[in-house]
Amino acid sequence: MAAEIRDFHCPKCNGTSYEVGEIRVAAGFWSKIFDVQGKRLTTVTCQTCHYTELYAADTSMLGNIFDLFTN
């Protein structure tokens, strides 16, 4: 998420401060075997209660190749 979230309200505690992050996860058998992270997820975490929501993000072939050689 490149853009800032307007009017963010945590669904759990109604907090208004948040942090945006990213995680990568293996998507299948071959991804696990070759340690290639096939899925990228954007995280939005409430800074008050730490409730976290995950959103699917686009992955690129270049990023997957980079993961293969750097892991």
Backbone bond lengths (Angstrom), bond angles and torsions (degrees), N, CA, C in turn:
res aa  C-N    CA-C-N  psi(-1)  N-CA   C-N-CA  omega(-1)  CA-C   N-CA-C  phi
1 M - - - 1.446 - - 1.519 109.13 -
2 A 1.263 115.87 103.99 1.449 119.94 -179.13 1.520 111.39 -79.65
3 A 1.311 116.43 -32.41 1.465 120.27 -176.65 1.523 110.48 -85.15
4 E 1.284 115.67 152.36 1.455 121.88 177.37 1.523 109.09 -76.25
5 I 1.325 116.62 142.83 1.461 121.45 179.56 1.530 108.17 -82.24
6 R 1.304 115.68 126.48 1.465 120.32 178.21 1.516 109.18 -92.32
7 D 1.312 116.26 139.70 1.465 122.39 176.53 1.522 112.52 56.33
8 F 1.335 117.45 44.53 1.455 121.22 178.28 1.521 109.42 -69.31
9 H 1.321 116.24 131.03 1.462 122.83 172.90 1.517 107.15 -136.58
10 C 1.318 116.44 121.02 1.455 121.78 179.54 1.530 109.17 -62.42
11 P 1.339 118.24 131.07 1.463 120.19 179.11 1.529 113.57 -69.73
12 K 1.329 116.66 -14.34 1.466 120.21 -177.96 1.531 112.18 -93.98
13 C 1.349 117.18 -49.56 1.470 120.07 -174.65 1.528 113.31 -118.80
14 N 1.333 117.16 -3.15 1.462 123.68 -178.43 1.529 112.75 68.56
15 G 1.336 117.33 19.55 1.460 121.42 176.58 1.522 110.65 -65.96
16 T 1.329 116.26 159.07 1.468 119.96 -176.64 1.529 113.38 -116.99
17 S 1.328 118.84 -4.13 1.464 120.43 178.40 1.527 108.37 -102.78
18 Y 1.331 115.42 143.11 1.457 120.29 -175.20 1.515 110.47 -147.85
19 E 1.333 115.44 167.37 1.461 123.03 175.99 1.525 107.38 -133.75
20 V 1.322 116.60 137.20 1.463 122.02 179.42 1.524 108.47 -104.46
21 G 1.329 117.27 134.55 1.453 122.15 179.28 1.520 110.56 -140.35
22 E 1.330 115.22 -169.63 1.461 120.38 -178.25 1.516 109.37 -148.89
23 I 1.336 116.56 141.93 1.460 121.60 172.26 1.524 108.09 -132.69
24 R 1.324 116.32 155.83 1.461 122.16 175.98 1.521 107.47 -123.35
25 V 1.316 115.81 138.47 1.458 120.88 -178.50 1.527 110.10 -132.57
26 A 1.326 116.37 154.82 1.464 121.33 176.98 1.523 108.59 -72.39
27 A 1.334 116.30 141.81 1.463 120.66 -174.08 1.517 113.87 -102.19
28 G 1.314 118.66 -14.06 1.460 119.73 -177.32 1.509 112.01 -172.47
29 F 1.322 115.54 -172.66 1.455 122.12 -175.75 1.529 112.15 -56.85
30 W 1.342 117.50 -52.90 1.464 120.44 -176.80 1.522 111.55 -67.83
31 S 1.320 117.36 -31.40 1.459 120.21 176.35 1.522 110.52 -63.41
32 K 1.334 116.12 -39.02 1.465 120.51 179.31 1.527 110.97 -70.12
33 I 1.325 116.67 -41.57 1.464 120.92 -179.11 1.530 111.12 -61.53
34 F 1.330 116.88 -47.16 1.464 121.51 -176.98 1.530 113.41 -93.37
35 D 1.335 117.22 4.66 1.464 123.22 178.55 1.529 111.47 56.50
36 V 1.312 116.70 42.52 1.465 122.50 175.79 1.522 107.52 -102.48
37 Q 1.291 116.00 128.85 1.457 120.84 -178.36 1.521 109.27 -87.19
38 G 1.332 117.00 103.34 1.442 121.77 -171.92 1.512 115.51 -85.03
39 K 1.309 118.90 -18.89 1.459 122.07 -179.18 1.521 109.78 -121.57
40 R 1.315 115.15 137.30 1.461 120.68 175.81 1.515 107.23 -117.20
41 L 1.329 116.02 131.03 1.459 121.55 -179.62 1.522 109.77 -122.36
42 T 1.312 115.62 137.32 1.462 121.46 173.91 1.520 107.00 -94.50
43 T 1.331 116.83 135.60 1.458 121.51 179.77 1.523 110.09 -111.14
44 V 1.326 115.34 143.69 1.463 122.00 171.92 1.519 105.71 -124.99
45 T 1.334 116.62 115.43 1.456 122.13 -174.50 1.521 110.67 -116.38
46 C 1.325 116.17 128.07 1.461 121.92 175.35 1.528 107.94 -68.63
47 Q 1.324 117.20 130.22 1.464 120.12 -179.08 1.523 112.49 -79.19
48 T 1.317 117.91 -11.16 1.458 120.75 178.94 1.530 111.74 -85.99
49 C 1.349 116.78 -54.48 1.472 120.16 -175.32 1.524 113.53 -111.23
50 H 1.329 117.82 -4.63 1.471 124.68 178.11 1.532 113.80 68.83
51 Y 1.321 117.70 18.46 1.463 121.12 171.93 1.527 107.13 -64.13
52 T 1.341 117.54 133.57 1.459 121.84 -175.53 1.517 110.82 -125.09
53 E 1.321 115.67 133.26 1.455 122.12 173.95 1.522 108.05 -109.89
54 L 1.338 117.01 144.93 1.466 123.12 179.85 1.516 109.59 -112.86
55 Y 1.335 115.95 138.10 1.453 122.32 178.20 1.522 108.56 -128.94
56 A 1.325 116.88 134.04 1.461 121.59 178.49 1.522 109.64 -66.27
57 A 1.337 115.81 138.57 1.462 121.98 178.00 1.520 108.14 -125.25
58 D 1.308 116.91 158.90 1.462 121.57 179.27 1.522 110.34 -72.82
59 T 1.340 115.68 143.51 1.461 121.14 173.70 1.520 108.31 -112.30
60 S 1.312 116.20 157.62 1.460 119.94 179.78 1.529 109.69 -118.52
61 M 1.313 116.10 153.91 1.463 120.98 177.61 1.525 110.13 -63.72
62 L 1.337 117.38 -38.58 1.460 121.40 179.04 1.526 110.57 -62.44
63 G 1.308 116.93 -41.18 1.473 120.70 177.78 1.514 111.44 -63.62
64 N 1.339 117.00 -39.51 1.468 120.53 178.49 1.520 111.48 -66.32
65 I 1.325 117.24 -39.11 1.464 121.33 177.92 1.524 110.04 -65.27
66 F 1.328 116.84 -42.47 1.455 122.08 178.15 1.534 109.75 -60.18
67 D 1.355 117.25 -43.15 1.474 121.52 178.27 1.518 110.73 -60.97
68 L 1.330 117.61 -40.65 1.466 121.59 -177.97 1.522 111.15 -60.22
69 F 1.336 117.79 -41.29 1.452 120.67 -175.93 1.522 114.72 -89.49
70 T 1.313 118.30 -13.27 1.465 119.74 -178.29 1.523 113.23 -104.84
71 N 1.326 119.60 -10.71 1.460 120.93 -179.19 1.489 112.05 -93.47
